[in-house]
Amino acid sequence: MAEKAKAPNGKLGVMIVGLGAVSTTFITGVMMTRKGLAKPVGSMTQYDKIRVGRGADKKYLKYKDIVPLADLNDIEFAAWDVYPANAYESALNAEVLKEKDIEPVKEELIKIKPLKAAFDHNYAKRLTGDNVKDAKTRWDMVEQIREDIRKFKEESGVERVVVLWAASTEVYVPVNEKVHYKLEDLEKAMKENDVENIAPSMCYAYAALKEGAPFIMGAPNTTVDIPAMWELAEQTKMPIAGKDFKTGQTLVKSGFAPIIGTRCLGLNGWFSTNILGNRDGLVLDEPANFRTKEVSKLSTLESILVPEEQPDLYGHGNDEDTQYYHKVRINYYPPRNDNKEGWDNIDIFGWMGYPMQIKINFLCRDSILAAPLCLDLVLLSDLAARAGRYGTQRFLSFFLKSPQHDYTEDEVPVNHLFQQYVMLKNAIREMGGYEADEEID
Ligand SMILES: NC(=O)c1ccc[n+]([C@@H]2O[C@H](COP(=O)([O-])OP(=O)(O)OC[C@H]3O[C@@H](n4cnc5c(N)ncnc54)[C@H](O)[C@@H]3O)[C@@H](O)[C@H]2O)c1
C-alpha cells in the first residue's frame, strides 16, 4: 500500500516565477478567501468530494478530510519578475480583477516585491523589463535562484517551499539527447553556459529541486520534460508534474473528445482558434513562443482519438489521408485583454459517413480559470512530497495540458479528462490511507 501523507509542519512558502495576470489573480484570490471576502470557485482541493470506502462504508469527503492539506492561512508568497512592479501594482495592471476585489488586501499585496528574474531576452523577445539578475552563466543563475529560495525560507520562517512557474512561455527548446538526457550532461551544459539548450526556466527548476522544493511548470516550456530533470527529481526525492495549465480550450477538448470517442463517431477535422489580448497573448504572438504552445495543445486530441486504433473513424481528413486534420491558432487581439474567446469547429461524421458539425464558442477568462489550478497544483505537490512521492506525478495530469510521460520508453500520456480524474482520486485515496479502486461513484 502507498505511503500516507504526513501532517504539515509549519508554513508553506509558495514562490512564483512571474508576477503577471495568472499569479496576481491566484495570490489575490487566496488572500481574499482567507479574509472571507471571496470564494475559491473552481478549486478541486477546496470543493471536490471523493468517495472513500465501498458498499455500506462509503462516504463522500472533501480532500482536506481525507488528506492533510496545507491550510490557506499557512501560505506565504514570494515571486520573481522581469518587471519591478509589486503584486498590488501588477494586479491592477493585469486588469483581470476589479479594484474592489483587490483593495481589501492591498497592504499584503504591496509587500510582495518581485525578486530579480533569471532571464534571457532571447527566450521572450517582447519583454523589456530590467529587474533581471546579472548572471555570467546558467550555472550562476542556478546559484542565485538557490540563494533566493534559502533567503526566503530564512526570512519568512516557512518550513517548506513549492516553486510554481507562471511566467511567460519561452521559445521552443527541442529536446537534445546530448544535453537533456543525463543529469551530468545538463549540469555540464549549465556550467559551460550553453544558452541554446538551457532555458532560464531550467535553472529555476534545477534550483528548486536541489533546494528540496517541488516544481510546477504552468507554461508549455520543455523545462522538466527531459530525462535529466526526472533523474534530478528522483535523486532529490521531489515531485514534478507535466506542463501548461489546462484551463480553457484544452479543458473543453479533453472533456469533449471522449464523447466522440465513446459514441464511435468519426472525426474529419478539429479547428481551434483563440483571440487573446493580455501579455501572454503578446508573447505568444511571436512564432517561436507560439510553437511551444502549439506542440502542447496539439498533443491532447491525438492520444484520446487515436487514428491507428480506429482507422475508419479517425483515419481521414488531412493531407496524407491518415488522420483527421487538427489545427490550433492563437491570435493577439488587445481589446479583449484577459478575456479570451475560443472557437472550436469540429467536423464529425456518423452512420455511413454522413458529415455533421459541432461549434463550441467559449468566452472565458484566462486567469480566472488558471488561478484555482495554481492553488490545486501547489497544495497537491506539497502533499505528494509529504507522502514520500517523488519524480513524475501522473495524478496531476488532470490539471495540465501535457501530462508528463516517459517518451524514451514510448509511454503514451493519459489525456482523457475522466481517466485523469480516476488517477487523481486514487492518489488522494492512497495518500489518505485508503485503497485505490476503480468503482463507479
Ligand atoms: N491563463 C491561462 O489560461 C493559462 C493557461 C495555460 C498556461 N498559461 C501560461 O501561464 C503563464 C502566465 O500567464 P499570464 O497570463 O500570467 O502571463 P503574464 O504575461 O501576465 O505574466 C507573466 C510574467 O512573467 C514574467 N516573466 C517572464 N519571464 C520571466 C522569467 N524568466 N523570470 C521571472 N519572470 C518572468 C513577465 O515579466 C510577466 O510579468 C504563461 O506562460 C501562459 O502561457 C496560462
The ligand as a Gaussian input file, in Angstrom:
#p B3LYP/6-31G(d) Opt

LIG

0 1
 N       -4.138000      31.798000     -18.082000
 C       -4.260000      30.664000     -18.691000
 O       -5.335000      30.202000     -19.011000
 C       -3.030000      29.870000     -18.975000
 C       -3.183000      28.554000     -19.384000
 C       -2.055000      27.791000     -19.632000
 C       -0.807000      28.354000     -19.466000
 N       -0.692000      29.640000     -19.107000
 C        0.662000      30.181000     -19.007000
 O        0.864000      30.841000     -17.789000
 C        1.892000      31.788000     -17.972000
 C        1.499000      33.080000     -17.302000
 O        0.395000      33.683000     -17.976000
 P       -0.021000      35.186000     -17.650000
 O       -1.285000      35.451000     -18.373000
 O        0.045000      35.428000     -16.195000
 O        1.169000      35.984000     -18.362000
 P        1.731000      37.440000     -17.997000
 O        2.470000      37.864000     -19.212000
 O        0.677000      38.316000     -17.446000
 O        2.765000      37.158000     -16.805000
 C        3.964000      36.509000     -16.980000
 C        5.028000      37.267000     -16.224000
 O        6.221000      36.506000     -16.275000
 C        7.312000      37.392000     -16.298000
 N        8.491000      36.655000     -16.751000
 C        8.812000      36.232000     -17.993000
 N        9.963000      35.520000     -17.991000
 C       10.393000      35.505000     -16.710000
 C       11.499000      34.920000     -16.056000
 N       12.430000      34.246000     -16.738000
 N       11.610000      35.068000     -14.710000
 C       10.672000      35.763000     -13.998000
 N        9.597000      36.337000     -14.572000
 C        9.453000      36.207000     -15.896000
 C        6.837000      38.514000     -17.214000
 O        7.564000      39.696000     -17.000000
 C        5.363000      38.635000     -16.819000
 O        5.153000      39.628000     -15.835000
 C        2.120000      31.906000     -19.479000
 O        3.267000      31.173000     -19.850000
 C        0.908000      31.252000     -20.048000
 O        1.149000      30.674000     -21.326000
 C       -1.762000      30.426000     -18.837000

